[in-house]
Amino acid sequence: MPQIEAGINTPCAGGKFYQDRLINSFIGTEGRVITGEIGYDSFPLVKDAEYLSAIQKDLWFAFPSPGELRLNNRYYKDTDEVLPALVSVYHAMMRSMRDRGIFGHILHCDTPDKEELEALAGQKVFFFSHRETKKNMGLILEYQDILAVRSSALGVVAEIMDDYDIQKIILVDAREEDLLRALEFRDAEHLICGGYCQDSCDQYWKSVVENASVFR
């Protein structure tokens, strides 16, 4: 696993690409269409968790949030029933993976959903929005005190610092100048360097580690 080889302190497997395996594990769906009561087959997810835990204990795991799956409903007469059903399945899926050694989960989303945050965000479930607007960041911070952002969003983070209790800021793909900028409004113990790589990741994670320090 490239993250472990590079020396990443808190490695995380999975990502947005995991959505197909996630959907294939559902019961009550055909492709992306809900055709029956939603459930899930724990076997593939449990096997993945066991395989990864054998490599390193307490890994995090990432996949898309429920709304990002874009499932079409042809079963539930009341559309308001769809999200609670998916949330229930997510709770069960994540719990089964944690029971096999996964420490926690990161849920990727473009635009965070209040109902999903309210139902799923917690000590071991962390939301990461890829659309780093002031509105999206503010909504996430109503439910968690850790925020992951790219350096381009640091100006917005500085704007909202006084409005939220932000315990940790994860800087994605941070360079030295980004860290220095963040240090202007947040102490070093509240900053973490992070990354998100989708392909050709060996050198990428090495660069994340190399850039995770500043000299002043």
N, C-alpha and C positions, 0 to 999 in steps of 0.2 A: 504494500500500500504506500504510494508516494508520500503521503502526509507523514506517516510514521518514519519513513526513511529520511525525510527532510528534517525531522526533529520538531514537528508541530506538537505543542503541549496538549491540545484538546482536539484530537482528530475527529472527523465526522465523515461517515460514508453516505452513499445515496445522493439525492439531488432531484432536480426536476425530471430528469430522464427516468426516474424510478416509477413514474406514473403508470406506465403500461403494466408493469408487474403488479402494481397496487390494484389496478382495475381488474386484471385477470384473476386476482384472488377473491374478488367480490362474488357473492351469491345473490341471485335476483337481478342480474344485469346481462345484457347481450351487447358486447362492445361497450359503447358509452351510453347505452339506453337502459333505463331502469324498467324492468319488466315484471318485477315481483318484490316481495318483502326483502329489503337489503340485509345481507349478512356477509360473512367472509369465511374463507378457508384459511385457517391459521398456518397450515403446513409450510407454504413457500416462505412466508415472512419469518417464521420461527427458524427454518433452516438457514436463512440468510443471517439472522441474529446469532445463531450458534456458530456459524462459520466465522463471522467477524469477531465474536467474543473470544474465539480460540486464537485469533491473531493478536488482539489486545483487549484488555478489560476496559470497561467503562467508556466505550466509544459512544459518540452521538450518532444519530441517524437522521437524514433529511428526506422529505418528500413533499409534494404539493399539498396545500391546504385543501379541504373538501371542495370549496367553490372553484378552485383552479382546475378541477377535473372536468368541468363543463359537461356533466352528465345530463342527458335528456330524460325527462320523467314521462313515462307512459303507464304508470301503475298507481301512484298516489292521487286520489281524487282531489285532495286538498294540497296544493303545492307547498304550503307551510309545513307539511309533514316531512318533506324531503331532507332539509338540513338537519333536523333533530335525528332522523334515521341515520344519516351519514356520520354525524357527530358520535352517535352511540357506537357505530362500527369503528370509527377512529380510536375512540377510547379503548375498545377491546383490542384492536390491532397493536396499538402502542404499548398497552399493558403486557400483551403476550411477548413482545420483543424485549421489553424491560425485564420480564421474568427470565429471559434467556441471556441476560448480561448487557444489553444496550442501556446506557445510562439515561439518555433523554432524546428528545426529538426536536428538530428544527422544521417548521412548516413554512415553505416558500409560498409567497403570494405576490401578485402585482398590486392589487388594491385590497387592503385588509378589510375584513367584514366584522362588524361589531358583534354579531351573534356568534360567529366562530371564535373570536377572541374571548368573549364572555364564557363560552362553554369549554374551550380547550387550553387557553393560556394558563401557565402555571410554572412551578419551580422546575419541572422537567419537560416543559413544552414551550418552545420559543418561536415567535413569528418573525420572519424576515421579509420585508416588503421590497420589491425591486423598483417600485415607483416612489422615489424618496421626496414626496411633497410634504409641505408643512402639515397639511390635513392628515395624511397617512401616518406620519410620524407621531403626531399628537394622539391619534386614535390608538395606536399601538402602545404608547406610553401610559394610557389610561389603564392598561391591563398588565404591563410588565415594566420593570425598571432597567432593562438592558436594551440597547438600541444598536443595530448593525447598520452602518451607512458607508457609502463610498465617499472619497474625499471631496467630490463635487458638492456634497450635501452639507459640508461642515458649516457653511454660512447659516443655513436654516437651523442646524442644531444649536449654534450659538444664540440664535434668536429666541428659541424656546426653552433654553436652559433654566430660566427662572420660573417657568410655568409647571415643570415636572421634576419629580425626584428621580434623576437619571443616575443609577449607581455605576453602570459600566457602559462605555461606548466602544463598540467593536468597529475598528476602521478597516474596511475592505480594500485591499490593494493599496495600502498606505505607503507613501514614500517619506523620506526624511522631512521634506518641507511640510508634508501633511501632518506629521506627528508634532512638529514644532508649532504649527498653527493650532492644533488641538490643545497643546499645552498652554496656550494663552488663556484658555477659559476652563480647563479641566486638569486636575493633578494626574501625574503619571499612573498612580495606583488605580485610577478609574478608566484607563485606556488599555485596549487589547487590540493587537493586530490580527486580522483574519483574512480569509480569502474564499473565493468561489470559482472553481475551475471545472470546465466541462470536457476538455480534451487536451492531450499533450501536457500532462500535469507534472511530470517529474521536475523539470526546471522551474516551473511556476511556483511550486511549494518551497523549493530552495530559496527562491527570490523573496518570498514572503518572510521567511526566517531571517534572511540577510538584511532586509529592510526594517526589521522590527526593533531598531535601536537608533538613537540619535546621539550626536556628540556636540556638546555645547561648551 
